Amino acid sequence: MKSGIKKIAFALLGIFLCATSFAQTTLVEKVTDPVAWVNPLMGTDSKHSLSNGNTYPAVALPWGMNFWMPQTGKMGDGWGYMYSADKIRGFKQTHQPSPWMNDYGQFAIMPVTGKRRYNEDDRASWFSHKSEVVKPYYYSVYLADHDVTTEITPTERAASFRFTFPQSDSAYVVIDAFDKGSSIKIIPAENKIIGYTTKNSGGVPENFKNYFVIVFDKPFASTAAWSGDKLQPQVLELKDNHVGAVVGFKTKKGEQVQARVASSFISPEQAELNLKEIGQDDFETVKEKGRQAWNKQLSRVAVEGGTPDQMRTFYSCLYRTLLFPRKFYEIDAAGKVVHYSPYNGKVLPGFMYTDTGFWDTFRALFPFLNLMYPSVNAEIQEGLANTYKEGGWLPEWASPGYRNVMVGNNSASVVADAYLKGIRGQDMKALYEGVLKGANNEGPLTAVGRAGASYYNKLGYVPYDVKINENAARTLEYAYDDFAIYQLAKALKRPKKEINLYAKRALNYRNLYDPATGLMRGKNQDGTFQSPFNPYKWGDAFTEGNSWHYSWSVFHDVQGLINLMGGNANFTAKLDSVFTLPPVYDESYYGSVIHEIREMQIANMGQYAHGNQPIQHMIYLYNYSGEPWKAQHWVRETMDRMYTPAPDGYCGDEDNGQTSAWYVFSALGFYPVTPATDQYVLGAPLFKKATLQLENGKQLVITAPENSAANKYITSMRLNGKDYDKNWLSHTELLKGATMEFRMTDSPNKERGTKKDAYPYSLSNDK
């Protein structure tokens, strides 16, 4: 009898496994509702010691000023939502770009029943992902301890809440304005609460406030304000370090209480204006408008012929690319664009965007905007000009103002790439002035301008022995940034002497190349290389990586790097080594194993650390040395192994859309190795078909009908009906509209793209 049961069990298991396998091999032919394929929980199963994305489910509109999130972490914890958590403490308005940067402009709303509880631990409720619905434009969860379902749907600067209560004489909503200085005022006659929060993690002037307004659709049965751990039922208004409110309702079973919420960085009056984004719309109307807003942007890129998981991963990554940088501007009573300046504390006209780090996003996120959403980047560029005028420097990491984190001067790339790819309307006089100032001066913070600028301009590198950390990484990034300035200076027809200066500085990467090891290495002020040297040592001369990662950071002159390494064969062998070396490391600079190291170690791809940005372009460099099929192989391997649409779906910090933009570009079949040039470098497409709707009305259609898990190599390609053997594509030509037809096979074509005239741009080949 038992053996018979076993046979049945095994048969059922076989049927289940076959069905599961069939579901993933059955291809999705057409997507009509792309937002339905997005999983905002992708990347949320992270912690301090290991990042699988370090994301949170951002309930927002594309580039929205305000996001909302369920708050599982304690107030002030950058890990505001962790997939492994089992309690929710509130629903938080957030502007957090990453847990490492933390948050600002934050307050929380939480329904409770029974006892009037307002402390974040006391009000917390158990929840289950099984009773959680998460979409970019809608969030719903059942709070078990309170028998309340909470729903949220956003606009750009406001949100609608809907609470479904049980029958109760003691149903409450708690408003927590957080600590570090806050204000609350209850206005019973208007079913309204107003207040402000000042809690932030830096990058703000002294007068910073986020003003909020909350309007309920049901009169209050009771009211109370609270300060710290003291509840004050007779008080309607409080200002203190940490204040909040509790408003009560008498509810019938299943009764829905709704609230409209908005905030402003400008004033309470502006918060009221921002509430008009909802107007008289009911919850379902706001929700449907949110769905349409996401579909409008996501449907600009339509992919077909992928597995369900590939479709989910693609659209989840595309969602992430459309969140940051966020709008930091508002629309005043006259309908004009205005912003509170996080640089000088004034309210001024014009655009402002924030919450992005250029060290991450110059690589692929901004090039993606320039290709697919140039009108958005036009506003961002106007905002950058305003930043320079208001703060005196271009930002490198803004949240919301200048932040002292990461290296490089990559604002030069962000400004140059936008202008060179046709974006106009920005104040180029101010932007170019800001670019030159940043390139030649140390800023008020180490991460603004260029740390070690005087050494770099005199010696051609930032020395290892002058107490400027991560000096080799700075040198390599400054050299690329100088290339971006050189390109921009040419386009702006600047004086020849100026153009030549930056062309010369763009070659400064050569100063750190060590022929003995074939790698980049820190160099002392006297011209000797740092010693001892361990190419596996993270940090020290490099930033969140080691020499094996940073030696490829010559985006603009790969041919020059090939020449230094002794030709194509040596260069390609060095690239191969990245994947064949064991994932050994030296963490002594940090004193412990940082999460980026651990993520490389467990990825089982040797020294290739895709979870962090410095090496993400490296796979595409095979195109410069005559073996493009290796790029095709490793791009597909990385997409297949390092990305899934699950809560642990990334292989490191997602970082404001950069790691997602890598996937989006790579899935389409090309990647911007060198921003501030006209070229994209070929990989190989993931889908059978992709259609890109460009803003100018043209279409880019990419077909690869034989594409499959096995068929990942390009055997031939046609561009606009003609055979095409180059390893790169022209941005200018793509903007005219184009068709790309790829023939894919399961074995490499070792003839196509192997001749020098097929290689992408390098400065050393620039005549």
ABEGO torsion letter per residue (X at the ends): XAAAAAAAAAAAAAAAAAAAAAAAABBBABBABAAAABBAABGABBBAABBAGGBBBBBBBBGBABBBBBBABBBGBABABBAABABBAEBBBBABABAAAEBBGBBBBBBBBEBBBABAAAABBBBBAAABBBBAABBBBBBAAAGBBBBBBBBAABBBBBBBBBBBABBBBBBBAEBGEBBBBBBAAAGBBBEBBABBAEGBBAABBBBBBBBBABBBABBBBBBEABBBAABABBBBABBBBBBBBBBBBGBBBBBBBBBBAABAAAAAAAAAAAEABBAAAAAAAAAAAAAAAAAABBBBGBBAAAAAAAAAAAAAAAAOBBBABBBBAAGBBBBBBAAAGBBBBEBBBBGBBAAAAAAAAAAAAAAABAAAAAAAAAAAAAAAAAAGBBBABBOABBBBBEBEAAAAAAAAAAAAAGBBGBBAAAAAAAAAAAAABBBABAABEBBGAAAAAAAGBBBAAAGBBGAAAAAAAAAAAAAAAAAAAAAAGBBAAAAAAAAAAAAAAAAABBAAAGBBBBBBAAGBBBOBBBAABBEEABBGBBAAAAAABBAABAAAAAAAAGEAAAAAAAAAAAAABBBBBBAAAAGBBBAAAAAAAAAGAEABBAABAAAAAAAAAAAAAGBAAAAAAAAAAAAAAABBABAAABAEBAGGGAAAAAAAAAAAGBBBABBGBABBBBBBBABABBBBBBAAGBBBBBBBAABBAABABBABBBBGGBBBABABBBAAAAAAEBBBBBBBBABBBAABGABAAABBBBAAABX
